[in-house]
């Protein structure tokens, strides 16, 4: 195998692992997030905690989208290299 092709596969594997880790982390945060809270003034700390969790979920979701786009671009590059090498054009 070509060194460049192997490099693409390694990068793809790293991106896949990063996406899996972020998806698991977001799932763990989602388990702690409440759909609806009915609080009085004495439980404001619970509201702040939920806002923090919501902020973390939104941040992780943005990174997941970025990694997903990079993963898709790398997948297209790997398939393109594979097809071109299969057609013996390189």
N, C-alpha and C positions, 0 to 999 in steps of 0.2 A: 504494500500500500504506500501511497505517496505521503510524504511528511505533512504536506498542507492538508490533505484529506483527514489524516489522523488528528491534526490540530483542530480542525472543524468539529470532529467527533468529540474531542475532549472538551471543547468549549460548550458544545451542545449538552454534554453530560453535566457539566457544572451548572449551566442554566436550568436544567431539569431538576437537579438537586436543590438549587436555590428556590425554585418555584414550589417544590413539594414542601420544603421547610416553611416557607411563608404561608402556604395554604393551611398547614397544620397549626401554625401560630394563630392565624386569623380564626380558625375554627375554635381554638381554645378561648380566644377573646369573645367570640360570639356566644359561647356557652355561659359566660359571665354577664353578658349584656341582657338587660331586662327589656321586654317589649313595652311595658307600661308600669309606671311607678306612681303610686299615690302617697305623697309625702306631706308631712306637716313641717313647720319651721324647725323643729328639733332634729329633723333627719336630712338637713341640707348636705351633710357630708356624703350621703348616699347619692344624691343628685350630682355632686361634683365627681364622685367616683365613676358614675355612668357616663358623664361627659368626657372624662379621661379615656375610658374604654372606647367610646364612640370615635374619639379623635385618633386613637391607635389603630382602630379597624379601618378608618378612612385612609390613614397613611399607608398601612400595609397593603390595602387594596390598590392604591396608586402604584406602589412598587411591583405588585403582582402583574398589573397591566403592562408596565414597562418591560419586565422580564418576559412576559408572554409575547410581546411584540418582537423582542430580540430573539426569543426562541423560534418564533415563526420565520424570521429572516434567516436565521442560521439553518433551519430545516430546508428552506428553499435553496440556500447555497449548497448544502450537502447533496440534495437531490440533483441539482444542476451539475455539480462536479461528477457525481456518480453516472448520470446520463451521458455527459460528454465523454467521460472515460470509457463508458460502455460502447459508445459509438466510435471509439478510437480516433477522436479528433485531436487529442492532445499529443 
